[in-house]
Amino acid sequence: MELEELKQNWNIMEERLGRLEMEQRQQLNNKVVSKVKQVQDRVLRRFTVLILCLPLMAWLLVRNQVYDFSVLTWVLLFLFVVVILARQLTWMLLLRKIDCLKMTVREVCLAESRFRMSFKVGIAVSVLCAVPLLVSMIWDMSQMGDRYILIGAWTGLVVGGLIGIRLFLKAWSGIKELKEAITDLQ
């Protein structure tokens, strides 16, 4: 009699434990889905801003013929824009592949690792494309003879650099949170 009650209680406890483990796994999956969604939203917002600002910037540069940039600067600007667009599209595609509901934990970890590596490489390539562009632009502006244009360029470079560092750190913290959430799945 006691043995039967113990077996019955044991089975009930195993069922409860199984339900609790499934609930915990579901909460962890929801956390990962939420973090992926946050990173996707951040990438999409930046991509949207780029798409909206790019035509405006092109229109301003073409409309104001005062700025006589060299062909090298225009080529470097085009290359930089192409790199940024490719980087953002790659990030969006890699983020769509992270789906913890359809993938095993190992596959999710690999997909997140690919995205993180793509993030690092994308930032490095963007910076490597931006440096020659900025050098060429500032060189062209120094040849224009107006020191206020040059002061504005250096001021814009400092302010833009600070904003870029802030955006990078915010994006990197989101990626670290995503990695921690995926690590919790294991």
C-alpha positions as CSV (number, residue, x, y, z in Angstrom):
1,M,0.0,0.0,0.0
2,E,2.7,2.5,1.0
3,L,4.8,1.4,-2.0
4,E,1.9,2.2,-4.3
5,E,1.3,5.6,-2.8
6,L,5.0,6.4,-3.1
7,K,5.0,5.3,-6.7
8,Q,1.9,7.4,-7.4
9,N,3.4,10.5,-5.6
10,W,6.6,9.9,-7.5
11,N,4.8,9.9,-10.9
12,I,2.8,13.1,-9.9
13,M,6.1,14.8,-8.9
14,E,7.7,13.7,-12.2
15,E,4.8,15.2,-14.2
16,R,5.0,18.5,-12.3
17,L,8.7,18.6,-12.8
18,G,8.3,17.9,-16.5
19,R,5.7,20.7,-16.8
20,L,7.9,23.1,-14.9
21,E,10.8,22.3,-17.2
22,M,8.7,22.8,-20.3
23,E,7.4,26.1,-18.9
24,Q,11.0,27.2,-18.2
25,R,12.1,26.2,-21.7
26,Q,9.1,28.1,-23.1
27,Q,10.1,31.2,-21.1
28,L,13.7,30.9,-22.3
29,N,12.5,30.6,-25.9
30,N,10.3,33.6,-25.5
31,K,13.2,35.6,-24.1
32,V,15.4,34.6,-27.1
33,V,12.6,35.5,-29.6
34,S,12.2,38.9,-27.8
35,K,15.9,39.6,-28.0
36,V,16.1,38.7,-31.7
37,K,13.1,40.9,-32.3
38,Q,14.8,43.8,-30.5
39,V,18.0,43.4,-32.6
40,Q,15.9,43.1,-35.8
41,D,14.0,46.3,-35.0
42,R,17.2,48.1,-34.3
43,V,18.8,47.0,-37.6
44,L,15.6,47.8,-39.5
45,R,15.4,51.3,-38.0
46,R,18.9,52.1,-39.0
47,F,18.3,50.6,-42.5
48,T,15.2,52.8,-42.8
49,V,17.1,55.9,-41.7
50,L,19.8,55.1,-44.2
51,I,17.3,54.6,-47.0
52,L,15.5,57.8,-46.2
53,C,18.6,60.0,-45.7
54,L,20.5,58.7,-48.7
55,P,18.3,60.4,-51.4
56,L,18.3,63.6,-49.3
57,M,22.1,63.6,-49.0
58,A,22.5,62.9,-52.7
59,W,20.1,65.6,-53.7
60,L,21.9,68.2,-51.4
61,L,25.3,67.2,-52.8
62,V,24.2,67.4,-56.4
63,R,22.2,70.6,-55.9
64,N,24.9,72.5,-54.2
65,Q,27.6,72.7,-56.9
66,V,29.8,74.7,-54.5
67,Y,31.2,71.5,-53.3
68,D,33.5,70.3,-56.0
69,F,34.6,66.9,-54.8
70,S,37.0,64.8,-56.8
71,V,36.1,61.7,-58.6
72,L,37.9,59.7,-56.0
73,T,35.7,61.1,-53.3
74,W,32.5,60.2,-55.3
75,V,33.7,56.7,-55.9
76,L,34.6,56.2,-52.3
77,L,31.3,57.6,-51.2
78,F,29.5,55.2,-53.5
79,L,31.6,52.3,-52.3
80,F,30.8,53.2,-48.6
81,V,27.1,53.4,-49.3
82,V,27.1,50.0,-51.0
83,V,29.1,48.5,-48.1
84,I,26.6,49.9,-45.6
85,L,23.6,48.6,-47.5
86,A,25.1,45.2,-48.0
87,R,26.0,45.0,-44.3
88,Q,22.5,46.0,-43.2
89,L,20.9,43.5,-45.6
90,T,23.2,40.7,-44.4
91,W,22.4,41.4,-40.8
92,M,18.7,41.3,-41.5
93,L,19.0,38.0,-43.3
94,L,21.1,36.4,-40.6
95,L,18.7,37.6,-37.9
96,R,15.8,36.0,-39.7
97,K,17.6,32.6,-39.6
98,I,17.6,32.6,-35.7
99,D,14.5,30.8,-34.8
100,C,14.6,28.8,-31.5
101,L,11.2,27.4,-32.1
102,K,12.2,25.5,-35.2
103,M,15.9,24.9,-34.5
104,T,17.9,22.9,-32.0
105,V,19.8,24.8,-29.4
106,R,23.1,24.0,-31.2
107,E,21.7,25.4,-34.5
108,V,20.5,28.6,-32.7
109,C,23.9,29.0,-31.2
110,L,25.6,28.6,-34.6
111,A,23.2,31.1,-36.2
112,E,23.8,33.6,-33.4
113,S,27.6,33.1,-33.8
114,R,27.4,33.7,-37.5
115,F,25.4,36.9,-36.9
116,R,27.9,38.1,-34.2
117,M,30.9,37.4,-36.6
118,S,29.1,39.2,-39.4
119,F,28.5,42.2,-37.1
120,K,32.2,42.4,-36.2
121,V,33.3,42.0,-39.9
122,G,30.6,44.5,-41.1
123,I,31.7,47.1,-38.6
124,A,35.4,46.6,-39.5
125,V,34.8,46.8,-43.2
126,S,32.6,49.9,-42.8
127,V,35.3,51.7,-40.8
128,L,37.9,50.6,-43.4
129,C,35.8,52.1,-46.1
130,A,35.0,55.3,-44.1
131,V,38.6,56.3,-43.4
132,P,39.7,56.8,-47.0
133,L,36.4,58.5,-47.8
134,L,36.8,61.0,-44.9
135,V,40.5,61.6,-45.8
136,S,39.5,62.3,-49.4
137,M,36.6,64.6,-48.5
138,I,38.7,66.6,-46.0
139,W,41.5,66.9,-48.6
140,D,39.0,68.2,-51.2
141,M,37.5,70.6,-48.7
142,S,41.0,71.9,-47.8
143,Q,41.5,72.7,-51.5
144,M,38.3,74.8,-51.6
145,G,40.0,77.6,-49.7
146,D,37.2,78.3,-47.2
147,R,38.4,77.6,-43.6
148,Y,34.8,77.4,-42.3
149,I,34.0,74.5,-44.5
150,L,37.1,72.7,-43.1
151,I,36.1,73.6,-39.5
152,G,32.6,72.3,-40.2
153,A,34.0,69.1,-41.6
154,W,36.2,68.5,-38.6
155,T,33.4,69.3,-36.2
156,G,31.1,67.0,-38.1
157,L,33.7,64.3,-38.0
158,V,34.1,64.5,-34.2
159,V,30.3,64.7,-33.6
160,G,29.7,61.9,-36.1
161,G,32.4,59.8,-34.5
162,L,30.9,60.2,-31.0
163,I,27.4,59.3,-32.3
164,G,28.8,56.3,-34.2
165,I,30.6,55.0,-31.1
166,R,27.4,55.4,-29.0
167,L,25.3,53.5,-31.6
168,F,28.0,50.8,-31.9
169,L,28.0,50.3,-28.1
170,K,24.2,50.2,-27.9
171,A,24.1,47.6,-30.7
172,W,26.9,45.6,-29.2
173,S,25.1,45.5,-25.8
174,G,21.9,44.2,-27.6
175,I,24.0,41.5,-29.3
176,K,25.6,40.5,-26.0
177,E,22.1,40.3,-24.4
178,L,21.0,38.0,-27.3
179,K,24.1,35.8,-26.8
180,E,23.3,35.5,-23.0
181,A,19.7,34.6,-23.7
182,I,20.8,31.9,-26.1
183,T,23.4,30.7,-23.7
184,D,20.6,30.2,-21.1
185,L,18.9,27.8,-23.5
186,Q,21.8,25.3,-23.1
